[in-house]
């Protein structure tokens, strides 16, 4: 990314400063938002954000998943799934079927930075701390609007993206590009970056949500993220997930 933020549409440009009031009543018992202070399923929001980026940036453009598995093998964290908005932004509706007991984690809008660039000789050598400053600066200067509703009920605390209780900066993380069709070429316009390349460090800043398991039945999650001026944004997501939660007859949290 060579001293620039990657726009990952939730934004590889795709993610807590205030106290938190539990918002279960605000989003109903069907989709409680777990607070960043709660270490949901054993990891902080910061750690979940790094895991999300590792999943997202490691995907192949030949198979972009709308709901992905973070690859955690055991325990309650193994049931978390990542919503993965499509590259490019825009207005998109996706449908999915998930088993009961599935928490969902996703960025409404988030920015990431690393040292990649084309040509590869232009790779920079910023440290993780320097990349964090870059990601935070890009986020603070460009994040304009974040909203989310669950079954028509607004999630509070997203009114000011840069000061949201859901705004976190990830720890430094690595990711490995897909062997074929790595998404840096599509998303970032960096076709020179080879597949199966492990990149470290990378850092992300953004607004993320962890939704506790939804009740069986139909649900709608709608979120909007805008970067840049509202009248002429350079990045805009308007994503709707229509989700059917079915009974889980094979649950194993061991």
N, C-alpha and C positions, 0 to 999 in steps of 0.2 A: 504494500500500500504506500510505501515510500513517502512518509511524512504526510499522508493524507488519509482521510477516513474512508473506509469501504462502505459503500451504500448497499446494504444487504436487504433491502426491501422487506423487512420489518426493519430491518434495515441494517445492512452492514454499515450503514452510517447511523438494521433492524433491526427488552431488555424488559438509605432512608434518613431523610433529614428531619422529619417531624415525628411527634408521638403518634401512636396508633390507637384508634377506637375500634373495637371489634365491629365488623360490618355485616355480621350474619343476617341481621334483620333487614339491612338495606338491600341485600341481594336475595333474600328469602332462604329458607332452609334447603332449597334445591341446589344451591351453588355458592356455598360460603367461600369468600376469599380468605385464604390463610395469610396472616400478616407477615411481613418480612422479619419481624422480631421473633417469630415462632419456630424457626429452624424446621420448616415443613419436611416431614419424612426423613429427618436426620441431616439435612443440608441447609445452609443459608441461601437466601435469594441470590447472593453474589455467586455462590458455588453453582446453583442451578442455572444461572445465566451463562456461566462458562460452559457447562455441559450442553446447554442449548446450542451455543455457537459451534461447539465441536461437532454436534450432530448436523447442524444446518450446513456448515462449510465443508463437511465431509461427504455430502450427498453428490450423486451423479445426476447430471442433467437428463440422463436416460431414464431415471426413475426418481423423480422428486416426490417425496411423501407428504401428504397433507396432515397426517398424524403419525408421528415418529416415536420410536423406542429409544430412550437414552442409553440402553445397554447395561443397566444396573441389574445384576443377576439375582440378588436375594433381598428379602425384607420388604417392608412397605414401599420403599423408594423404587423398587422394581416395577411397581404398578403405574408410576407416573408416565404420562405420554406428552409429547411436545406437539402443539399446534404449529404448523409451518406455513405461513402465508407464502404465496407464490412470488417469484422474483418479478420486479418491475412495477409493483404497486397496482393501483387501479381498483375498480369495483369488482369484487369476486364473491361468489357464493359457493360454498363447498358443503357436501353431505358426507356424513360418516356414521358408522355404527360402532359403538364401543361397549365393552362389558361393564356391568355395575362394579363399583369399587375402583374406578379409574380416575385419579386426579389428573388435571390438565395444567400444563405450564406453557407460557408463551410471552413474547414481547409484543407490546402494542406498537412501540417504536423504539429502536435501539441503534446505536452507532458503534462500530468496531474499528480498531486500527491495528495494523501490523507493519512489517517492513517490506512486504512484497511490492513489486512493480515490474513493468515491462519497459525495456528489456531487462532480463534478470541481472545484468550488470548494474542496473539502477537500484537494486535492493539497498535499502538503508540499514543502519545498525543501531536504531534507537533502543534504549533499554525499556524494560517493562514500565518503569516509573515514567519515562518520557512518553511512552505510548498512552499511558493512562491520562497524562496531562492533555495530550492531543485529542483523545476520545472525549474527555470531559469538556474541553474547549469547544469541540464541534457540536456536542450535545447542547451545551448551554447557549450557543449562538444560533442554533438552527431548529431545535425542537419547539414546535409551536402549539400543537394540540394533540391531546390523547383522550379518548373516551372509550368506555366499554359498557354494554348492557348485557345482562343475563336474563333471558326470558322477559325482556322489556324493562327490567329494573336496572337503573344506572348504578354503577360502582362508584362510590364517592372517593375522593382523594386523588383524582386524576386531573383536576381543573387546571393545575399549574404543572406542566410536565417536568420542568427542571427542579421543582421543589416538592414533587410528589413523594408521599410516603413509600411509593413503589419504585422510586428511582434508585438504582444501585449501580455501582461500578464493579465489574468482575475482577477476580484475581487474574494474574497472567495465566494464559492457557495455551496449549498447543492444539493444532488440528492437522489432519492428514487429508490431502486432496484425494478425490476418487481416482482410481486407476484409469478409468475411461470417462470422458465427459465431465471432468471436474468443473464445479460451478463457478470458479473464479473467472473462467473464460466468458461464461454467459452473463454473470451478474456484474462482475467488475471490469469486463472488457480487457482481461489480461490473458490472452491466449498463449503467451510464451511460458506460463507457469505449468510445469509438467504434472502428470498424475502421480499419485503415490508419494507426493512430497510432504514431509512433515514440517510445519511452520511453527516457530516459537521465537519470541513471545507474541501474543496477541492480547488485547484488552478491549472490553466493551463497556459502554455506558448506555443506560436506557431505562424504560419503564416496563416492568414485567408483572404478571399476575400468576398466582398458583390457585387454581380452583379445586376445592375439595370435591370428592366424588358426587356426581349428580344423581338424583333419584331416577329409577327406571322410568322410561317414557321419552317423550320428545322435548328437546330443548333448543334454544337459539342463543348463540353467543355472537354478538356484533361489536366489532371494535374499529376505531378510526384513529389513524396516526398521520400527522402532517408535519413536514419539515419545510421551513421557508415561509415566505409570506402567504397568508391565507388566500389572497387573491391570485397569486401566481406561485404555488408551491413547487419545489423541485422534486419532492417525493410525497406521495399521498397513498395511504392504504384505506380502503373501506371494505372490510372483510366480514362476511357472515358465515358462520358455521351452523348448519342444521344437523343436530346430533340426536341420534336415537340410542338411548341407553337400554341395553337388554340385560336380563338376569344373568349373573355369572355363576355357573354351576361347577366351576373348576378352580375356585379361588385357592391360592396357596401363598401365604405371606411368610413362609418359613425362611 
